């Protein structure tokens, strides 16, 4: 998949452009349905399937006081989009000037004059232009006026709930990994770089990889989880503690510590991705180190057993 940064760097390869519009945080099942429509329509018409995404997320620019946590990094999102079969991803910087574009100016100036789209695909609740005044219905009107097709994808539901990035975010923050996985269509994941911690795990017989993650990313709520850990092409079973270490500290920043089961080696500074499968228990404060060690042993054994029911080939994404 070709990644283009900034719209001025886009050059048509001669194929008609079929374009997905949105932010697509997390690439949940609703987003996936939209992307499948883009890819199929493009393939059926010998066109290029692409997505146009503003970066950073518009909320980060327009409402900087909001602590919006994202489900994936830009790199993770690109990986997921490629897996869905897209030919091209266009990232364009979002600014206050862009935010002030009238809906028609966005449609004419960007979609028609700059990208010459053959068709665009949006979700049922897509908005665009100044103060989000543009709606899918208005986009359809512009399509008729300027000569491009508009496909509006209806909501995808899980039970009675419309799947959304917000709903996924709430599930992950609540530690409801199974529900989040149902909404996403793949296992929730967090990635970062292994950093130095207090090294207490090594002292008690359970060395841990402390994961430094982007502060903009949502992480599962405090607790203990079973997860697969990926380092490059290698997959390792893991039991992960997310929390503030109440056994040792009255107050402590939330940290992500992964004990890699049956693994030895120095991985400081290496990238690590965790695929969460199950929440084992709440975080708790223990009376002493011995009680903690016994519980970690139990957690490790339970995680190892549960992970046998998940493939270990890394096929956890779309």
Secondary structure as a PSIPRED ss2 file (coil, helix, strand):
# PSIPRED VFORMAT (PSIPRED V4.0)

   1 X C   1.000  0.000  0.000
   2 X E   0.000  0.000  1.000
   3 X E   0.000  0.000  1.000
   4 X E   0.000  0.000  1.000
   5 X E   0.000  0.000  1.000
   6 X C   1.000  0.000  0.000
   7 X H   0.000  1.000  0.000
   8 X H   0.000  1.000  0.000
   9 X H   0.000  1.000  0.000
  10 X C   1.000  0.000  0.000
  11 X C   1.000  0.000  0.000
  12 X C   1.000  0.000  0.000
  13 X C   1.000  0.000  0.000
  14 X C   1.000  0.000  0.000
  15 X C   1.000  0.000  0.000
  16 X C   1.000  0.000  0.000
  17 X E   0.000  0.000  1.000
  18 X E   0.000  0.000  1.000
  19 X E   0.000  0.000  1.000
  20 X E   0.000  0.000  1.000
  21 X E   0.000  0.000  1.000
  22 X C   1.000  0.000  0.000
  23 X C   1.000  0.000  0.000
  24 X C   1.000  0.000  0.000
  25 X C   1.000  0.000  0.000
  26 X C   1.000  0.000  0.000
  27 X C   1.000  0.000  0.000
  28 X C   1.000  0.000  0.000
  29 X H   0.000  1.000  0.000
  30 X H   0.000  1.000  0.000
  31 X H   0.000  1.000  0.000
  32 X H   0.000  1.000  0.000
  33 X H   0.000  1.000  0.000
  34 X H   0.000  1.000  0.000
  35 X H   0.000  1.000  0.000
  36 X H   0.000  1.000  0.000
  37 X H   0.000  1.000  0.000
  38 X H   0.000  1.000  0.000
  39 X H   0.000  1.000  0.000
  40 X H   0.000  1.000  0.000
  41 X H   0.000  1.000  0.000
  42 X H   0.000  1.000  0.000
  43 X H   0.000  1.000  0.000
  44 X H   0.000  1.000  0.000
  45 X C   1.000  0.000  0.000
  46 X C   1.000  0.000  0.000
  47 X C   1.000  0.000  0.000
  48 X E   0.000  0.000  1.000
  49 X E   0.000  0.000  1.000
  50 X E   0.000  0.000  1.000
  51 X E   0.000  0.000  1.000
  52 X E   0.000  0.000  1.000
  53 X E   0.000  0.000  1.000
  54 X E   0.000  0.000  1.000
  55 X E   0.000  0.000  1.000
  56 X C   1.000  0.000  0.000
  57 X C   1.000  0.000  0.000
  58 X H   0.000  1.000  0.000
  59 X H   0.000  1.000  0.000
  60 X H   0.000  1.000  0.000
  61 X H   0.000  1.000  0.000
  62 X H   0.000  1.000  0.000
  63 X C   1.000  0.000  0.000
  64 X C   1.000  0.000  0.000
  65 X C   1.000  0.000  0.000
  66 X C   1.000  0.000  0.000
  67 X C   1.000  0.000  0.000
  68 X C   1.000  0.000  0.000
  69 X C   1.000  0.000  0.000
  70 X E   0.000  0.000  1.000
  71 X C   1.000  0.000  0.000
  72 X C   1.000  0.000  0.000
  73 X C   1.000  0.000  0.000
  74 X H   0.000  1.000  0.000
  75 X H   0.000  1.000  0.000
  76 X H   0.000  1.000  0.000
  77 X H   0.000  1.000  0.000
  78 X H   0.000  1.000  0.000
  79 X H   0.000  1.000  0.000
  80 X H   0.000  1.000  0.000
  81 X H   0.000  1.000  0.000
  82 X H   0.000  1.000  0.000
  83 X H   0.000  1.000  0.000
  84 X C   1.000  0.000  0.000
  85 X C   1.000  0.000  0.000
  86 X C   1.000  0.000  0.000
  87 X C   1.000  0.000  0.000
  88 X E   0.000  0.000  1.000
  89 X E   0.000  0.000  1.000
  90 X E   0.000  0.000  1.000
  91 X E   0.000  0.000  1.000
  92 X E   0.000  0.000  1.000
  93 X E   0.000  0.000  1.000
  94 X C   1.000  0.000  0.000
  95 X C   1.000  0.000  0.000
  96 X H   0.000  1.000  0.000
  97 X H   0.000  1.000  0.000
  98 X H   0.000  1.000  0.000
  99 X H   0.000  1.000  0.000
 100 X C   1.000  0.000  0.000
 101 X C   1.000  0.000  0.000
 102 X C   1.000  0.000  0.000
 103 X H   0.000  1.000  0.000
 104 X H   0.000  1.000  0.000
 105 X H   0.000  1.000  0.000
 106 X H   0.000  1.000  0.000
 107 X H   0.000  1.000  0.000
 108 X H   0.000  1.000  0.000
 109 X H   0.000  1.000  0.000
 110 X H   0.000  1.000  0.000
 111 X H   0.000  1.000  0.000
 112 X H   0.000  1.000  0.000
 113 X H   0.000  1.000  0.000
 114 X H   0.000  1.000  0.000
 115 X C   1.000  0.000  0.000
 116 X C   1.000  0.000  0.000
 117 X E   0.000  0.000  1.000
 118 X E   0.000  0.000  1.000
 119 X E   0.000  0.000  1.000
 120 X E   0.000  0.000  1.000
 121 X E   0.000  0.000  1.000
 122 X E   0.000  0.000  1.000
 123 X E   0.000  0.000  1.000
 124 X C   1.000  0.000  0.000
 125 X C   1.000  0.000  0.000
 126 X C   1.000  0.000  0.000
 127 X C   1.000  0.000  0.000
 128 X E   0.000  0.000  1.000
 129 X C   1.000  0.000  0.000
 130 X H   0.000  1.000  0.000
 131 X H   0.000  1.000  0.000
 132 X H   0.000  1.000  0.000
 133 X C   1.000  0.000  0.000
 134 X E   0.000  0.000  1.000
 135 X C   1.000  0.000  0.000
 136 X H   0.000  1.000  0.000
 137 X H   0.000  1.000  0.000
 138 X H   0.000  1.000  0.000
 139 X H   0.000  1.000  0.000
 140 X H   0.000  1.000  0.000
 141 X H   0.000  1.000  0.000
 142 X H   0.000  1.000  0.000
 143 X H   0.000  1.000  0.000
 144 X H   0.000  1.000  0.000
 145 X H   0.000  1.000  0.000
 146 X H   0.000  1.000  0.000
 147 X C   1.000  0.000  0.000
 148 X C   1.000  0.000  0.000
 149 X E   0.000  0.000  1.000
 150 X E   0.000  0.000  1.000
 151 X E   0.000  0.000  1.000
 152 X E   0.000  0.000  1.000
 153 X E   0.000  0.000  1.000
 154 X C   1.000  0.000  0.000
 155 X C   1.000  0.000  0.000
 156 X C   1.000  0.000  0.000
 157 X E   0.000  0.000  1.000
 158 X E   0.000  0.000  1.000
 159 X C   1.000  0.000  0.000
 160 X C   1.000  0.000  0.000
 161 X E   0.000  0.000  1.000
 162 X E   0.000  0.000  1.000
 163 X C   1.000  0.000  0.000
 164 X C   1.000  0.000  0.000
 165 X H   0.000  1.000  0.000
 166 X H   0.000  1.000  0.000
 167 X H   0.000  1.000  0.000
 168 X H   0.000  1.000  0.000
 169 X H   0.000  1.000  0.000
 170 X H   0.000  1.000  0.000
 171 X H   0.000  1.000  0.000
 172 X H   0.000  1.000  0.000
 173 X H   0.000  1.000  0.000
 174 X C   1.000  0.000  0.000
 175 X C   1.000  0.000  0.000
 176 X C   1.000  0.000  0.000
 177 X H   0.000  1.000  0.000
 178 X H   0.000  1.000  0.000
 179 X H   0.000  1.000  0.000
 180 X H   0.000  1.000  0.000
 181 X H   0.000  1.000  0.000
 182 X H   0.000  1.000  0.000
 183 X H   0.000  1.000  0.000
 184 X H   0.000  1.000  0.000
 185 X C   1.000  0.000  0.000
 186 X C   1.000  0.000  0.000
 187 X C   1.000  0.000  0.000
 188 X C   1.000  0.000  0.000
 189 X E   0.000  0.000  1.000
 190 X E   0.000  0.000  1.000
 191 X E   0.000  0.000  1.000
 192 X E   0.000  0.000  1.000
 193 X E   0.000  0.000  1.000
 194 X E   0.000  0.000  1.000
 195 X E   0.000  0.000  1.000
 196 X C   1.000  0.000  0.000
 197 X C   1.000  0.000  0.000
 198 X C   1.000  0.000  0.000
 199 X C   1.000  0.000  0.000
 200 X H   0.000  1.000  0.000
 201 X H   0.000  1.000  0.000
 202 X H   0.000  1.000  0.000
 203 X H   0.000  1.000  0.000
 204 X C   1.000  0.000  0.000
 205 X C   1.000  0.000  0.000
 206 X C   1.000  0.000  0.000
 207 X C   1.000  0.000  0.000
 208 X C   1.000  0.000  0.000
 209 X E   0.000  0.000  1.000
 210 X E   0.000  0.000  1.000
 211 X E   0.000  0.000  1.000
 212 X E   0.000  0.000  1.000
 213 X C   1.000  0.000  0.000
 214 X C   1.000  0.000  0.000
 215 X C   1.000  0.000  0.000
 216 X C   1.000  0.000  0.000
 217 X E   0.000  0.000  1.000
 218 X C   1.000  0.000  0.000
 219 X C   1.000  0.000  0.000
 220 X C   1.000  0.000  0.000
 221 X C   1.000  0.000  0.000
 222 X C   1.000  0.000  0.000
 223 X E   0.000  0.000  1.000
 224 X E   0.000  0.000  1.000
 225 X E   0.000  0.000  1.000
 226 X E   0.000  0.000  1.000
 227 X E   0.000  0.000  1.000
 228 X E   0.000  0.000  1.000
 229 X E   0.000  0.000  1.000
 230 X E   0.000  0.000  1.000
 231 X E   0.000  0.000  1.000
 232 X C   1.000  0.000  0.000
 233 X C   1.000  0.000  0.000
 234 X E   0.000  0.000  1.000
 235 X E   0.000  0.000  1.000
 236 X E   0.000  0.000  1.000
 237 X E   0.000  0.000  1.000
 238 X E   0.000  0.000  1.000
 239 X E   0.000  0.000  1.000
 240 X E   0.000  0.000  1.000
 241 X E   0.000  0.000  1.000
 242 X E   0.000  0.000  1.000
 243 X E   0.000  0.000  1.000
 244 X C   1.000  0.000  0.000
 245 X C   1.000  0.000  0.000
 246 X C   1.000  0.000  0.000
 247 X C   1.000  0.000  0.000
 248 X C   1.000  0.000  0.000
 249 X C   1.000  0.000  0.000
 250 X C   1.000  0.000  0.000
 251 X C   1.000  0.000  0.000
 252 X C   1.000  0.000  0.000
 253 X C   1.000  0.000  0.000
 254 X C   1.000  0.000  0.000
 255 X E   0.000  0.000  1.000
 256 X E   0.000  0.000  1.000
 257 X E   0.000  0.000  1.000
 258 X E   0.000  0.000  1.000
 259 X E   0.000  0.000  1.000
 260 X E   0.000  0.000  1.000
 261 X C   1.000  0.000  0.000
 262 X C   1.000  0.000  0.000
 263 X C   1.000  0.000  0.000
 264 X C   1.000  0.000  0.000
 265 X C   1.000  0.000  0.000
 266 X C   1.000  0.000  0.000
 267 X C   1.000  0.000  0.000
 268 X C   1.000  0.000  0.000
 269 X C   1.000  0.000  0.000
 270 X C   1.000  0.000  0.000
 271 X E   0.000  0.000  1.000
 272 X E   0.000  0.000  1.000
 273 X E   0.000  0.000  1.000
 274 X E   0.000  0.000  1.000
 275 X E   0.000  0.000  1.000
 276 X E   0.000  0.000  1.000
 277 X E   0.000  0.000  1.000
 278 X E   0.000  0.000  1.000
 279 X E   0.000  0.000  1.000
 280 X E   0.000  0.000  1.000
 281 X E   0.000  0.000  1.000
 282 X C   1.000  0.000  0.000
 283 X C   1.000  0.000  0.000
 284 X C   1.000  0.000  0.000
 285 X C   1.000  0.000  0.000
 286 X C   1.000  0.000  0.000
 287 X C   1.000  0.000  0.000
 288 X C   1.000  0.000  0.000
 289 X H   0.000  1.000  0.000
 290 X H   0.000  1.000  0.000
 291 X H   0.000  1.000  0.000
 292 X H   0.000  1.000  0.000
 293 X H   0.000  1.000  0.000
 294 X H   0.000  1.000  0.000
 295 X H   0.000  1.000  0.000
 296 X H   0.000  1.000  0.000
 297 X H   0.000  1.000  0.000
 298 X H   0.000  1.000  0.000
 299 X H   0.000  1.000  0.000
 300 X H   0.000  1.000  0.000
 301 X H   0.000  1.000  0.000
 302 X H   0.000  1.000  0.000
 303 X H   0.000  1.000  0.000
 304 X H   0.000  1.000  0.000
 305 X H   0.000  1.000  0.000
 306 X H   0.000  1.000  0.000
 307 X H   0.000  1.000  0.000
 308 X C   1.000  0.000  0.000
 309 X C   1.000  0.000  0.000
 310 X C   1.000  0.000  0.000
 311 X C   1.000  0.000  0.000
 312 X C   1.000  0.000  0.000
 313 X C   1.000  0.000  0.000
 314 X C   1.000  0.000  0.000
 315 X C   1.000  0.000  0.000
 316 X C   1.000  0.000  0.000
 317 X C   1.000  0.000  0.000
 318 X C   1.000  0.000  0.000
